[in-house]
Amino acid sequence: MSTGSRTSASRHRIGMRLFIWLTSITILLFILSTFTVVHRQQREIKESLIKEGLSLADICSESLRTAVFAEDKGMIETVARGIIMQEGVVSVAVFDDSGKALFLWSKIHEYAAGNGAEFPPVSPMTETSNFFEFSRPIAIEVPDNSEVALYADKPQKIKKTVGYVCLVIDKVTLNAALEKVLMLNTIIAALFIVSIALGIYFTVKRITEPFECRMAEMEKMEAVGTLARGIAHDFNNILAAAKGYLYVLRKKLQDNNLSEYVAYTEGSLDRAKKLVESLLAFSNTDRNKFAALDINGVVRSLGQAVAPLAAGRYEYREILYEGDIMVEGDRLQLEQVVMNLVNNALDSMREGGTLTIQTEVVAIDRKDAENFGLSAGGRFACVTVQDTGEGIDAEIKSKIFEPFFTTKEVGKGTGLGLAIVYGIINEHYGFMNVDSVRGEGASFKVYLPLLTDRTESDA
């Protein structure tokens, strides 16, 4: 497989590679954002549960002040039973200030006899792997009998700790809430990823489809060129043999009237040879013949041949770029490109008209480069051949570069003119653009990379 074929095949997969790359980036970003959201929600749920536990311990402490001070176990049990009914509470313990247990209740073994409660409590909240432990002192206000308080104008009171209450809350509620959050976010993430993947797929398909169609067209043209090259070489060998025999025959019939028919046959063989040369030009361009040349010079030299053709019937105009426009290519091939376009333009102006050849330097940005099937943008030499003839119908515009397609009468066109132009420009790393409206003429634009940009790209 040639380098061009490998490049074309690689470009055909650009849509899938772009889809996989964008989808992977999207999935990664969404997983990170989902992780962040879940982590924040988990923290909020945990903080809410801790706040609720501290509030419950404060309520219990306030409600037990009188009962603990009086060591009224009945009242203590009544208050404790109210706390036990709250969701998630698995253990309640009430102690006096000496550490004596006044009330113990627990659903779990490690707190059943109060041995799980550290006395006196060091921290208002302790977290283990499965539980939250909340502790609050039980305090009452008593008169301050210190010497300083005795001489004060108003009676002073101080808070005296008479006991402690310890609550243990299970993390079952927290874990259930966290599982719910995780499941909900997982479902949302899955739906979002699927919808985004579909959106990326159809967007990439819409963007790359014209590009891939152009690549498929180039592959088709390359296959046709290969076939044409093989046929042309074999046919050329046959023509050479036939022409040799005719040459011998004509020599022997110089004094005979039959020599006229031999001359006609030789003329037909010459036309066939020209057709073979066109096929070879379409199917192969020798890059070893490429050299630096000024595209303005090519147009000027052809202008000397075009002007007589247009004289009297057509108005011929040249609009050349100021300064040299240097490209790398085969001069004869590029002259053939311009002449083919000129001949088509003259043929389309049956009632006369204006033929314009213009050269300029244009810049192709990345977006336009993608539309033209190019891997990158840059500066290009642009040769425009414009006529005011019949124009091209929209339905056949996409077929004009196909080999053997022609709109001319039978016998007046081979259908290889624009196909040869397309093949030559493609071999010169360029591209073409056609702008035409039926009845308003046609404009063929040939783009060739500038020599400076081409050199930098190859480097």
C-alpha positions in Angstrom: 0.0 0.0 0.0 1.3 3.4 -0.9 1.9 6.3 1.6 -1.2 8.1 0.2 -3.4 5.1 0.7 -2.2 4.7 4.3 -2.8 8.4 5.0 -6.3 8.1 3.4 -7.2 5.0 5.5 -5.9 6.8 8.6 -8.1 9.8 7.9 -11.1 7.6 7.4 -10.8 6.6 11.1 -10.5 10.2 12.4 -14.2 10.4 13.2 -14.1 7.3 15.4 -10.8 8.4 17.1 -12.3 11.9 17.8 -15.5 10.3 19.2 -13.6 8.0 21.5 -11.3 10.8 22.7 -14.1 13.3 23.4 -16.3 10.6 25.0 -13.4 9.5 27.3 -12.7 13.1 28.3 -16.4 13.7 29.1 -16.7 10.5 31.1 -13.6 11.3 33.1 -14.8 14.9 33.9 -18.2 13.7 34.8 -16.9 11.0 37.1 -14.7 13.6 38.9 -17.7 15.9 39.2 -19.9 13.1 40.4 -17.3 12.1 43.0 -17.1 15.7 44.2 -20.9 16.0 44.5 -21.3 12.7 46.3 -18.5 13.6 48.7 -20.1 17.0 49.4 -23.5 15.4 50.0 -22.0 12.8 52.3 -20.4 15.5 54.3 -23.6 17.4 54.6 -25.6 14.4 55.7 -22.9 13.5 58.3 -22.8 17.0 59.6 -26.6 17.0 59.8 -26.7 13.7 61.8 -24.0 15.0 64.2 -25.9 18.2 64.7 -29.0 16.3 65.4 -27.2 14.0 67.9 -25.7 17.0 69.8 -29.1 18.6 69.9 -30.6 15.4 71.3 -27.9 15.2 74.0 -28.5 18.8 75.0 -32.2 18.2 75.4 -31.6 15.1 77.4 -29.1 17.0 79.7 -31.6 19.8 80.3 -34.5 17.5 81.0 -32.5 15.3 83.5 -31.1 18.1 85.8 -33.7 17.8 88.6 -34.1 14.1 88.3 -30.4 13.4 88.6 -29.9 15.9 91.4 -32.7 14.1 93.3 -31.6 10.7 92.1 -35.2 10.1 91.0 -34.8 6.9 88.9 -38.4 6.9 87.8 -38.2 10.4 86.3 -34.8 9.6 84.8 -36.3 6.5 83.1 -39.2 8.5 81.8 -36.9 11.1 80.2 -34.6 8.4 78.9 -37.4 6.4 77.4 -38.4 9.5 75.3 -34.8 9.7 74.0 -34.8 5.9 73.2 -37.7 6.3 70.9 -35.7 8.6 68.6 -34.5 7.0 65.3 -31.0 5.6 65.4 -30.5 5.7 69.2 -29.0 2.4 70.4 -27.7 3.2 73.8 -28.6 5.7 76.7 -26.6 5.9 79.9 -27.0 8.4 82.8 -24.4 8.7 85.6 -24.1 10.9 88.7 -21.0 13.0 89.3 -19.2 10.1 91.0 -19.7 7.8 88.0 -22.5 5.7 89.5 -24.9 4.5 86.8 -28.4 5.8 87.4 -29.8 4.4 84.1 -28.5 2.0 81.5 -30.1 0.9 78.3 -28.5 -0.5 75.2 -29.3 -2.6 72.1 -25.7 -3.5 71.5 -23.5 -5.7 73.7 -20.4 -3.4 74.1 -22.6 -0.7 75.7 -25.0 -3.1 77.6 -23.4 -2.7 81.1 -22.0 0.8 80.6 -18.5 -0.5 80.0 -18.4 1.2 76.7 -18.8 4.7 78.2 -15.6 6.4 79.4 -16.0 8.4 82.6 -15.8 11.2 82.9 -16.5 11.9 79.2 -13.5 13.6 77.5 -15.1 14.8 74.3 -18.7 15.9 73.5 -18.7 13.7 70.4 -16.7 10.6 69.4 -17.0 8.7 66.1 -16.2 5.0 65.7 -16.6 2.9 62.6 -20.3 2.1 63.3 -21.4 4.7 65.9 -21.5 8.3 67.1 -21.1 8.8 70.9 -22.4 12.0 72.4 -21.8 13.1 76.0 -23.2 16.1 77.9 -22.7 17.1 81.6 -25.9 17.5 83.7 -25.5 20.8 85.6 -27.7 22.7 88.1 -27.3 26.2 89.4 -26.4 26.5 93.2 -25.5 29.5 95.3 -21.9 30.6 95.3 -20.6 30.5 98.9 -17.1 31.7 98.1 -15.7 34.7 100.1 -15.9 36.9 97.0 -19.5 36.0 96.4 -20.4 36.7 100.1 -19.4 40.4 99.8 -21.1 40.9 96.4 -24.1 43.2 96.2 -26.2 40.5 94.6 -26.3 36.7 95.3 -24.1 34.8 92.8 -24.9 31.4 91.4 -22.6 28.9 89.8 -23.2 25.7 87.8 -22.5 22.5 89.4 -22.2 19.2 87.5 -24.3 16.6 89.1 -24.0 13.9 86.4 -23.5 13.0 82.8 -25.7 11.6 80.0 -24.2 9.5 77.1 -26.0 8.7 73.9 -24.9 6.3 71.2 -26.4 6.7 67.7 -26.0 4.0 65.1 -24.7 5.0 61.6 -27.4 2.9 59.9 -29.3 6.0 59.0 -26.2 7.7 57.7 -25.1 4.7 55.6 -28.6 4.3 54.2 -28.7 7.9 53.2 -25.2 7.7 51.7 -26.2 4.6 49.7 -29.2 6.4 48.4 -27.1 9.4 47.3 -24.5 7.2 45.7 -27.2 5.2 43.8 -29.0 8.3 42.6 -25.9 10.0 41.4 -24.7 6.8 39.7 -28.0 6.6 37.7 -27.8 10.3 36.8 -24.2 9.8 35.7 -25.0 6.8 33.6 -27.9 8.6 31.8 -25.8 11.7 31.3 -22.9 9.8 29.9 -25.1 7.9 27.5 -26.8 11.1 26.3 -23.5 13.0 26.0 -22.0 10.0 24.1 -24.9 10.0 21.7 -24.6 13.8 21.2 -20.9 13.6 20.6 -21.3 10.7 18.2 -23.9 12.5 16.0 -22.0 15.8 16.2 -18.7 14.2 15.2 -20.5 12.3 12.4 -22.0 15.5 11.1 -18.7 17.3 11.2 -16.5 14.5 9.7 -18.9 13.1 7.2 -18.0 15.6 4.4 -14.3 15.1 5.2 -14.7 11.3 5.0 -16.7 11.5 1.8 -13.8 13.5 0.3 -11.4 10.9 1.4 -13.5 8.2 -0.1 -13.7 10.1 -3.3 -9.9 10.4 -3.3 -9.5 6.7 -2.8 -11.9 6.0 -5.7 -9.9 8.4 -7.9 -6.7 6.6 -6.9 -8.2 3.2 -7.8 -9.4 4.5 -11.1 -6.0 6.0 -11.8 -4.3 2.7 -11.1 -6.6 0.9 -13.5 -6.2 3.6 -16.1 -2.4 3.4 -15.8 -2.3 -0.3 -16.4 -4.7 -0.1 -19.4 -2.8 2.9 -20.9 0.6 1.1 -20.8 -0.8 -2.0 -22.5 -2.7 0.0 -25.0 0.3 2.2 -25.7 2.4 -0.9 -26.6 -0.3 -2.1 -29.0 -0.4 1.4 -30.6 3.3 1.5 -31.0 3.3 -1.8 -32.9 0.4 -0.8 -35.1 2.0 2.6 -35.9 5.3 0.8 -36.8 3.5 -1.5 -39.3 1.6 1.5 -40.8 4.9 3.3 -41.3 6.3 0.4 -43.2 3.1 0.1 -45.2 3.0 3.8 -46.1 6.6 3.6 -47.4 5.6 0.8 -49.7 2.4 2.6 -50.9 3.9 6.1 -51.5 3.0 6.0 -55.2 -0.4 4.4 -54.6 -3.8 6.0 -53.8 -4.1 3.7 -50.8 -1.5 5.8 -49.0 -4.3 8.4 -48.2 -6.2 5.8 -46.1 -3.0 4.9 -44.3 -2.6 8.6 -43.4 -6.1 8.7 -42.0 -5.3 5.6 -39.9 -2.1 7.2 -38.6 -4.1 10.3 -37.6 -6.5 8.1 -35.6 -3.6 6.3 -33.9 -2.1 9.8 -33.0 -5.4 10.7 -31.3 -5.5 7.4 -29.5 -1.9 8.1 -28.3 -3.0 11.5 -27.0 -5.8 9.7 -25.1 -3.3 7.3 -23.6 -1.1 10.2 -22.6 -4.0 11.8 -20.9 -4.7 8.6 -19.0 -1.1 8.4 -17.9 -1.2 12.0 -16.8 -4.4 11.4 -14.8 -3.0 8.3 -13.1 0.6 9.4 -12.3 2.6 12.5 -11.6 6.4 12.2 -11.2 7.3 14.2 -8.2 11.0 14.0 -9.2 10.2 16.6 -11.8 8.9 19.1 -9.2 10.7 22.3 -8.9 10.2 25.8 -7.5 8.3 28.0 -9.9 6.3 31.2 -10.0 2.6 30.6 -10.7 2.4 34.1 -12.2 5.0 33.0 -14.8 2.9 30.0 -15.7 -0.2 32.2 -16.3 1.8 34.8 -18.3 3.2 32.2 -20.6 -0.2 30.6 -21.2 -1.7 34.1 -21.7 0.2 34.3 -25.0 -1.6 31.1 -26.2 -5.0 32.0 -24.7 -5.2 35.5 -26.1 -5.4 34.4 -29.7 -8.1 31.9 -28.9 -10.2 34.6 -27.2 -9.6 37.3 -29.8 -12.7 38.7 -31.4 -15.2 36.5 -29.6 -14.3 36.6 -26.0 -12.9 39.3 -23.6 -9.8 38.0 -21.9 -8.5 39.4 -18.6 -5.5 38.6 -16.4 -5.5 39.8 -12.8 -2.1 38.8 -11.4 -0.9 39.1 -7.8 1.8 41.7 -7.3 5.1 39.9 -6.7 6.1 36.3 -7.1 3.9 33.4 -5.9 6.3 30.5 -5.5 5.0 26.9 -5.4 6.7 23.6 -6.0 5.4 21.5 -8.9 5.8 20.3 -12.5 5.4 23.3 -14.8 4.1 21.2 -17.7 1.5 19.6 -15.5 0.3 22.9 -14.1 0.1 24.5 -17.5 -2.1 21.5 -18.5 -4.3 22.3 -15.5 -4.8 25.9 -16.5 -5.3 25.1 -20.2 -7.9 22.4 -19.5 -9.9 24.9 -17.3 -9.5 27.6 -20.0 -10.8 25.2 -22.8 -13.8 24.3 -20.6 -14.5 27.9 -19.9 -14.4 28.8 -23.7 -16.6 25.9 -24.6 -19.2 27.0 -22.0 -19.4 30.5 -23.6 -21.0 29.6 -26.9 -22.3 33.2 -27.4 -19.2 34.8 -26.2 -18.4 36.3 -22.8 -15.6 37.2 -20.5 -12.7 34.8 -19.4 -10.8 35.9 -16.3 -7.6 34.3 -14.9 -6.6 35.6 -11.5 -3.8 34.8 -9.1 -3.6 35.6 -5.4 -2.3 34.5 -2.0 -5.0 33.3 0.4 -4.8 32.1 4.0 -6.8 29.0 5.0 -7.7 28.7 8.7 -8.2 25.5 10.6 -12.0 25.4 10.1 -11.8 25.9 6.4 -9.0 23.4 6.2 -11.2 20.7 7.7 -14.0 21.5 5.2 -11.5 21.0 2.4 -10.2 17.7 3.9 -6.8 19.2 4.9 -4.9 18.2 8.0 -3.8 21.8 8.7 -4.3 25.3 7.3 -1.8 27.7 5.9 -1.1 30.1 3.0 -1.9 28.9 -0.5 -1.4 30.2 -4.0 -4.9 30.5 -5.6 -5.5 30.4 -9.4 -9.0 31.3 -10.4 -10.4 30.6 -13.9 -13.8 32.3 -14.2 -16.2 32.5 -17.1 -19.6 34.0 -17.8 -21.0 31.0 -19.6 -23.8 28.5 -19.1 -22.7 27.4 -15.6 -23.1 24.0 -14.0 -26.2 22.4 -12.7 -26.1 21.7 -8.9 -27.0 18.0 -9.4 -24.0 17.3 -11.6 -21.4 19.5 -9.8 -20.3 16.6 -7.6 -19.7 14.4 -10.7 -17.6 16.8 -12.9 -14.2 15.4 -11.6 -15.2 11.8 -12.3 -13.2 10.1 -15.1 -15.1 9.8 -18.4 -18.0 12.1 -17.2 -18.8 14.8 -19.8 -21.7 17.0 -20.7 -20.4 17.6 -24.2 -21.8 15.9 -27.3 -20.6 12.5 -28.4 -17.2 12.7 -30.0 -16.4 16.1 -28.6 -15.1 15.2 -25.2 -13.3 12.3 -23.5 -14.5 13.2 -20.0 -10.9 13.2 -18.7 -10.2 16.9 -18.7 -11.3 17.8 -15.2 -10.4 14.3 -13.9 -6.8 15.0 -15.1 -6.9 18.4 -13.4 -8.1 16.9 -10.2 -5.4 14.2 -10.2 -2.6 16.7 -10.9 -3.7 19.1 -8.2 -4.0 16.3 -5.7 -0.5 15.1 -6.5 0.7 18.7 -5.9 -0.8 18.6 -2.4 -3.5 21.1 -3.4 -7.2 21.1 -3.7 -10.0 22.7 -5.9 -13.2 24.5 -5.3 -16.0 25.1 -7.8 -18.6 27.8 -7.5 -21.3 27.9 -10.2 -24.9 28.8 -10.7 -26.8 27.7 -13.8 -26.9 30.5 -16.3 -24.4 32.7 -14.4 -21.1 31.1 -15.3 -18.5 29.1 -13.3 -15.5 29.9 -11.2 -12.8 27.2 -10.7 -10.3 27.9 -7.9 -7.1 25.9 -7.7 -5.2 26.1 -4.4 -1.5 25.1 -4.2 0.6 25.4 -1.0 3.1 28.2 -1.0 6.7 26.9 -1.2 7.7 28.5 2.1 4.7 27.0 4.0 5.2 23.7 2.3 8.9 23.6 3.3 8.0 24.4 6.9 5.3 21.7 6.9 7.7 19.0 5.6 10.3 20.0 8.1 
